[in-house]
Amino acid sequence: MPKVRAATHAGTWYSNQGGQLQKQLDQWLEEANAEEGQHARAIIAPHAGYRYSGHVAAFAYKQIDPSKVRRVFLLGPSHHFYSKHCLLSPAEEYATPLGSACIDAEVYAELRATGKFQEMDGPADEAEHSLELHLPYIVHVMRGHPFMLVPIVVGAVSGEAEAAYGRLLAPYLDDPTNLFVISSDFCHWGRRFGFTYHEPERGPIHASVEWLDRQGMALIEAQDAHGFAAYLKRYGNTICGRHPTAVLLHALAHCRQRFEVQFRKYDQSHRCTEPQDSSVSYAAAVAVAVAGEDGAA
C-alpha cells in the first residue's frame, strides 16, 4: 500500500464533501477571467481557507491548460517548523476529497541526489497547509489528465540558497510539460501578526496595505529577484511565501525560455480601518511563455 498523506485540513479549511467542493471550485473558475490561448507554466496563488481565498486562486488556475501538463511542482512555505533547506515529503501520494495525486518518485530521486534537499517527517507534512490547500484545485483542474506531483516545502532559506534552488529547478521549469505552483499569501496585517505598517498618506490602512503589496507584485512581474529581496528587507512585508516566490524568480532568470508574469487578481480578507483590525491579502499571478521569433512558445 502506498504511503498517503491525509487531507488533514479538509472539513475545516475547505469542504471534505467531494460534490460540494467540486461545485465551489467550478463556480470560482467560471467567475474568473483568463487570457484566451495562453497556458500558465507557473502560477502564484494563496493558501488560506477557501471561503477567504478560493475565489482569488481561481484566477491563476483558470489559465492552466491541463492537456499540456504532465507534472506539477508545488512549492510552499513552512508555517510549523524551521528549516534552512527545501524539504521533500515522506509520502507517496497526497489525498484530497476529489482523489489522490501521486508523487513523482523519479524526480524526487533526482532532487535527493543533489544533496540539497531534506525530508520532512509525516506529522510535519500533515500539519503544513501551504501545499494541501492547492491539492483540491490541482486535482480538479487536472481531472481526466494523468499527472505526477512534486511537492516541496521551502524553508527559511537564505538569499544565496534561494538563488541556488532556482538554478537547480530552472531546467524543470524549462520543460513545457511541467507546471509550477507557488503557494503564497501576501500581507498579514495586524497586531496578531506583529505587523502594523501604515503610511497615512496612502489613505486608510487597507489602502496602505494594498499599496505595499502592489510594490512587491510589481517586482515579481518584473522578475526582479534582487529588487524583491531589497523590498522585503526595507518594508518587512509579511508575505509568507516569499521564499518559494524568490526561488521561482531565480528559476525564471535561468530558463532558456522567456516568460511574462502578470497578476490577475488581488483581494483582502478584511478592509482594515482601525489599529485593532487585521487582514490577510491574497493575489493570483500567472507566468506564460513568450513566443520566440519563430512563433514557438
Secondary structure as GFF3:
##gff-version 3
##sequence-region A 1 297
A	DSSP	beta_strand	4	5	.	.	.	ID=ss1
A	DSSP	alpha_helix	18	31	.	.	.	ID=ss2
A	DSSP	beta_strand	40	45	.	.	.	ID=ss3
A	DSSP	alpha_helix	50	61	.	.	.	ID=ss4
A	DSSP	three_ten_helix	66	68	.	.	.	ID=ss5
A	DSSP	beta_strand	71	77	.	.	.	ID=ss6
A	DSSP	beta_strand	86	88	.	.	.	ID=ss7
A	DSSP	beta_strand	93	94	.	.	.	ID=ss8
A	DSSP	beta_strand	101	102	.	.	.	ID=ss9
A	DSSP	alpha_helix	105	113	.	.	.	ID=ss10
A	DSSP	beta_strand	117	119	.	.	.	ID=ss11
A	DSSP	alpha_helix	122	127	.	.	.	ID=ss12
A	DSSP	three_ten_helix	132	134	.	.	.	ID=ss13
A	DSSP	alpha_helix	135	141	.	.	.	ID=ss14
A	DSSP	beta_strand	148	154	.	.	.	ID=ss15
A	DSSP	alpha_helix	159	174	.	.	.	ID=ss16
A	DSSP	beta_strand	178	183	.	.	.	ID=ss17
A	DSSP	beta_strand	188	189	.	.	.	ID=ss18
A	DSSP	three_ten_helix	191	193	.	.	.	ID=ss19
A	DSSP	three_ten_helix	200	202	.	.	.	ID=ss20
A	DSSP	alpha_helix	205	221	.	.	.	ID=ss21
A	DSSP	alpha_helix	225	235	.	.	.	ID=ss22
A	DSSP	alpha_helix	242	253	.	.	.	ID=ss23
A	DSSP	beta_strand	259	268	.	.	.	ID=ss24
A	DSSP	beta_strand	279	289	.	.	.	ID=ss25
###
